Amino acid sequence: MQSVAVGQSVAVGQLQPWVTRLAAALGYPEADAAYLAAALVDANLRGIDSHGVMRLPIYAQRIERGLVDPTATPAVDVTAGIVRVDARGAPGQLAARAACDALIAAGRTHHVATATVRGSAHFGAAGFYARALAAAGFVALVVSNSEPIVVPFGGREALLGTNPIAFAAPTADEPFSLDMATSASAMGRVMVAQTRGETIPPDWGADNAGRATTDPAAVAALLPLGGAKGFALGMLVEILAGVLGGAAIAGELGNQYRDLDRPQNIGHWMLALDVSAFMPPAEFAARMRTLSTMVHTSAPTDASRPVLLPGEPEARTLTLRRRDGIPLARDTVEELTALGGRYGVPWLPRGEAA
């Protein structure tokens, strides 16, 4: 787990090319290396650091052990608006890109298209793919199952993953974007609280007996968001991404960090609705603008903090980090420095420490 101390702030114009070079050294073809870099750095830019460049060391380790093949080509089968993708050992980002590309092509012909992906690996932030579909003119939904770390409602042992749900819709500007886990918190936030010697809210984590705890050191698993409702949403994701797609289900999934002897076999599910089949895109954008205005003009509980749309806090972080650089934790900088040294891709000169 990365520490809370920031070791270096790096400009996106430096970090993304470095990640591209490292990915190429790991065996990714040039265009695929650039795509991986774009996906990971986008997560960092939006403040979703747990899904950004800190994942590179474990990606490299799984490639070195033959569990992920950066040169593999996912198998894509398309029947009308139904897309089936078998990752065939490819990295999660490349499997998801194959699904997105096929969805866009099928969606423009059939107006509604859906895709399943099986045999995948960690694909980063789900919102990256939902926004790509929205930028192409689709209302999009992207979900993925993940390794068990969340107890079922009323249970004491981890069964489901954080099972994210991402939704995006086109606007006249940047897509509306929602990207959320179905757990109450991320484990990273629990670990940060432990490092700082702080307590956590009682709905974040459970101890070994399945009891809610405010002691971050006692957390053995996460709790579902909103109790039974979050568990239900997690099950929805598990059914669409795991059961329907033919991927591993719940406890069958390999743990990215611990199970270094087998693939993860993660599943993803995507839906793309062609806006132009329902109304002219300009009309849809105008209606989205009306809805956004209604949200922004609603009365806040605190006059100094206006009501924001989902995704706007991340968009604000993106603007700041593009200007000021991406703050990387000290542990992450050390790991990337070591990884780059092993593959002949020297780490970047020290920037301003935050």
C-alpha positions in Angstrom: 0.0 0.0 0.0 1.4 3.4 -0.9 2.0 5.9 1.9 0.2 9.1 2.3 3.4 11.1 2.0 3.8 12.7 -1.5 7.2 12.0 -2.9 7.1 13.8 -6.2 4.7 15.9 -8.4 5.0 15.0 -12.1 3.7 16.9 -15.1 1.3 14.8 -17.2 3.5 15.7 -20.3 6.4 13.8 -18.6 4.5 11.0 -16.9 2.4 9.7 -19.8 5.4 9.4 -22.2 7.4 7.6 -19.4 4.6 5.1 -18.9 4.4 4.5 -22.6 8.1 3.8 -22.8 7.9 1.5 -19.8 4.9 -0.4 -21.3 6.8 -0.9 -24.5 9.8 -2.3 -22.5 7.3 -4.7 -20.9 6.4 -6.0 -24.3 3.4 -3.9 -25.3 3.2 -3.0 -29.0 3.7 0.8 -29.5 0.0 1.8 -29.9 -1.1 -0.5 -27.1 1.6 1.0 -24.8 0.3 4.5 -25.5 -3.3 3.3 -24.8 -2.3 1.8 -21.4 -0.5 5.0 -20.5 -3.5 7.1 -21.4 -5.8 5.0 -19.3 -3.6 4.9 -16.2 -2.6 8.6 -16.2 -6.2 9.6 -16.8 -7.1 7.9 -13.5 -4.3 9.8 -11.7 -5.4 13.1 -13.3 -8.9 12.6 -11.9 -7.6 11.7 -8.4 -8.3 8.0 -8.7 -4.8 7.2 -7.8 -5.6 3.6 -6.7 -6.3 2.8 -10.4 -3.4 4.8 -11.9 0.4 4.3 -12.3 0.8 2.7 -8.9 -0.5 -0.5 -10.6 2.4 -0.8 -13.0 4.7 -2.9 -10.6 2.0 -5.6 -10.2 1.2 -5.5 -13.9 4.8 -6.1 -14.6 5.0 -8.9 -12.1 2.0 -10.7 -13.7 3.5 -10.3 -17.2 6.8 -11.7 -15.9 5.0 -14.7 -14.5 3.2 -15.3 -17.8 -0.2 -14.6 -16.4 -0.8 -11.6 -18.7 0.4 -11.4 -22.3 0.9 -7.8 -23.5 1.1 -9.0 -27.1 -2.1 -11.1 -27.0 -5.0 -10.2 -29.3 -8.5 -10.5 -27.8 -10.9 -12.6 -29.7 -14.0 -10.6 -30.7 -17.2 -12.2 -31.9 -20.1 -10.0 -33.1 -23.6 -11.0 -33.9 -25.8 -8.0 -34.7 -25.7 -5.9 -31.5 -24.2 -8.6 -29.3 -20.4 -8.5 -28.8 -18.5 -11.3 -27.0 -14.8 -10.8 -26.2 -12.4 -13.4 -24.9 -9.3 -11.5 -23.6 -7.1 -14.6 -24.3 -4.6 -13.4 -21.8 -4.4 -9.8 -22.9 -4.2 -7.0 -20.4 -7.5 -5.7 -19.1 -7.2 -2.3 -20.8 -6.7 -3.9 -24.2 -9.6 -6.3 -23.7 -11.8 -3.4 -22.7 -10.7 -1.4 -25.7 -11.5 -4.3 -28.0 -15.0 -4.3 -26.5 -15.5 -0.6 -26.9 -14.4 -0.5 -30.5 -16.7 -3.4 -31.4 -19.6 -1.7 -29.5 -19.2 1.6 -31.3 -19.2 -0.2 -34.7 -22.2 -2.4 -33.8 -24.0 0.4 -32.1 -23.9 2.7 -35.1 -25.6 0.0 -37.1 -28.0 -1.5 -34.6 -28.4 1.6 -32.3 -28.2 -0.7 -29.2 -25.2 -2.9 -28.5 -23.9 -4.8 -25.5 -20.7 -6.6 -24.8 -19.3 -9.2 -22.4 -15.6 -9.7 -21.7 -14.2 -12.8 -20.1 -10.7 -13.9 -19.2 -9.7 -10.4 -18.5 -7.4 -8.8 -15.9 -7.5 -5.5 -14.0 -8.6 -2.8 -16.5 -8.2 0.3 -14.4 -11.0 2.8 -13.9 -14.3 1.8 -15.5 -15.2 5.4 -16.2 -12.4 5.6 -18.8 -14.4 3.3 -21.1 -17.8 4.7 -20.4 -16.5 8.2 -21.3 -15.0 6.9 -24.5 -18.4 5.5 -25.5 -20.1 8.7 -24.6 -17.6 10.7 -26.7 -18.7 8.6 -29.6 -22.3 9.5 -29.1 -23.6 6.8 -26.9 -25.2 6.6 -23.5 -23.0 4.1 -21.8 -22.9 1.7 -18.9 -19.8 -0.3 -17.9 -19.4 -2.7 -15.0 -16.8 -5.2 -13.9 -16.5 -7.8 -11.2 -13.3 -7.9 -9.1 -11.5 -10.0 -6.5 -13.4 -10.6 -3.3 -13.0 -7.9 -0.6 -16.6 -7.0 0.3 -18.8 -9.0 2.6 -22.4 -9.8 1.6 -25.1 -8.0 3.6 -25.4 -10.0 6.8 -22.3 -12.1 6.0 -18.9 -12.2 7.7 -16.5 -13.3 4.9 -15.5 -11.4 1.8 -17.5 -12.7 -1.3 -17.8 -9.9 -3.9 -15.4 -7.3 -5.1 -15.9 -3.6 -5.1 -17.7 -4.2 -8.4 -17.7 -0.8 -10.0 -20.5 0.8 -12.0 -19.6 3.5 -14.5 -22.2 5.5 -16.5 -21.6 8.2 -19.0 -23.7 10.3 -21.4 -22.7 12.8 -24.1 -23.2 16.6 -23.6 -22.2 19.6 -25.6 -18.9 19.6 -23.7 -17.2 16.8 -21.7 -19.4 13.7 -21.1 -21.5 13.4 -17.9 -19.6 10.8 -16.0 -20.4 8.6 -12.9 -17.9 6.0 -11.7 -18.6 4.4 -8.3 -17.8 1.2 -6.3 -20.6 -0.8 -4.8 -18.7 -0.9 -1.5 -19.0 1.9 1.1 -15.3 2.7 0.8 -12.1 1.7 -1.0 -9.6 -0.3 1.0 -7.0 2.4 0.2 -9.0 4.9 2.3 -9.0 2.4 5.2 -5.3 2.0 5.0 -4.7 5.8 4.9 -6.7 6.1 8.1 -4.6 3.4 9.7 -1.4 5.2 8.7 -2.7 8.4 10.1 -3.9 6.8 13.4 -7.5 7.9 12.6 -10.7 6.1 13.1 -13.1 5.3 10.2 -16.9 5.6 9.9 -18.7 2.5 11.1 -20.1 1.7 7.7 -16.7 1.3 5.9 -15.3 -2.0 7.1 -15.9 -5.2 9.1 -13.6 -7.2 11.3 -13.0 -11.0 11.1 -16.3 -11.7 12.8 -18.2 -9.6 10.2 -18.9 -6.8 12.7 -18.7 -3.2 11.7 -15.6 -1.5 13.2 -14.2 2.0 13.4 -10.7 0.7 13.9 -9.0 0.6 10.5 -6.4 -1.9 11.7 -9.2 -4.4 12.5 -10.8 -4.3 9.0 -10.7 -7.7 7.3 -13.2 -6.8 4.6 -15.2 -3.9 3.3 -19.0 -3.4 3.8 -21.4 -2.9 0.9 -22.6 0.6 0.1 -25.8 1.3 1.9 -26.1 -2.1 3.4 -28.5 -4.4 1.5 -28.9 -2.0 -1.4 -25.1 -1.9 -2.1 -25.0 -5.7 -1.8 -27.8 -5.9 -4.4 -25.9 -3.6 -6.8 -22.8 -5.7 -6.3 -24.8 -8.8 -7.2 -26.2 -7.0 -10.3 -22.6 -6.4 -11.4 -21.5 -10.0 -10.6 -24.3 -11.4 -12.7 -23.8 -9.1 -15.7 -20.0 -9.2 -15.7 -19.3 -12.7 -14.3 -22.2 -15.0 -14.8 -23.5 -13.7 -18.2 -20.0 -13.2 -19.6 -18.6 -16.6 -18.7 -15.9 -15.2 -16.5 -15.0 -16.2 -13.0 -17.6 -15.5 -10.3 -17.1 -14.0 -6.9 -14.7 -16.2 -4.9 -13.4 -17.9 -8.1 -11.6 -14.7 -9.2 -7.8 -14.6 -8.7 -6.4 -12.0 -6.4 -4.2 -9.6 -8.4 -1.5 -9.4 -5.7 -1.7 -12.8 -3.9 -2.6 -15.3 -6.6 0.6 -15.1 -8.7 0.1 -18.6 -10.0 -3.1 -18.2 -12.0 -4.9 -15.7 -14.2 -7.7 -13.6 -12.6 -10.4 -14.3 -15.2 -12.2 -11.0 -14.6 -15.4 -10.2 -16.4 -16.7 -6.9 -17.8 -20.1 -5.9 -19.3 -20.9 -2.9 -21.4 -24.0 -1.3 -22.9 -24.1 1.4 -25.6 -27.3 3.2 -26.6 -27.1 5.4 -29.7 -28.5 8.8 -28.8 -29.3 9.6 -32.5 -31.7 6.7 -32.6 -33.8 8.4 -29.9 -33.5 12.1 -30.8 -31.1 14.5 -32.6 -27.9 14.6 -30.6 -28.1 18.4 -30.3 -31.5 18.1 -28.7 -30.2 15.5 -26.2 -27.3 17.8 -25.4 -29.7 20.7 -24.8 -31.8 18.5 -22.5 -28.6 17.4 -20.6 -27.7 21.1 -20.2 -31.2 21.8 -18.7 -30.8 18.9 -16.3 -27.3 20.1 -15.3 -28.6 23.6 -14.7 -31.3 22.3 -12.4 -28.7 20.6 -10.3 -26.3 23.5 -10.2 -29.1 26.0 -9.2 -30.5 23.8 -6.5 -30.1 25.3 -3.0 -27.1 23.9 -1.2 -27.0 23.2 2.5 -23.7 25.2 2.7 -23.7 28.4 0.5 -19.9 28.1 0.1 -20.2 24.7 -1.4 -22.5 24.5 -4.5 -24.2 21.3 -5.5 -22.1 19.4 -8.0 -23.0 16.8 -10.6 -21.5 13.3 -10.3 -18.0 13.4 -11.8 -17.5 17.1 -11.3 -15.1 16.7 -8.3 -12.9 14.5 -10.5 -13.1 16.9 -13.4 -11.9 19.7 -11.1 -9.1 17.6 -9.9 -8.2 16.9 -13.5 -8.0 20.6 -14.2 -5.7 21.2 -11.2 -3.4 18.3 -11.9 -3.0 19.2 -15.5 -1.9 22.6 -14.3 0.1 21.7 -11.2 1.2 18.2 -11.8 0.2 14.7 -10.5 1.3 14.1 -6.9 2.6 10.6 -6.5 3.1 8.9 -3.2 6.7 8.3 -2.0 6.2 4.5 -2.1 4.9 4.7 -5.7 7.9 6.8 -6.8 10.3 4.3 -5.2 8.5 1.4 -6.9 8.4 3.0 -10.3 12.0 4.1 -10.0 13.0 0.5 -9.3 10.8 -0.9 -12.0 12.1 1.6 -14.6 15.7 0.8 -13.6 15.1 -3.0 -14.2 13.7 -2.3 -17.7 16.1 0.4 -18.8 13.6 3.3 -18.5 15.1 5.7 -16.0 12.6 7.5 -13.7 11.9 11.1 -14.3 13.9 13.9 -12.7 12.6 15.0 -9.4 9.8 17.6 -9.6 8.5 19.8 -6.8 7.5 17.7 -3.8 4.1 18.6 -2.5 
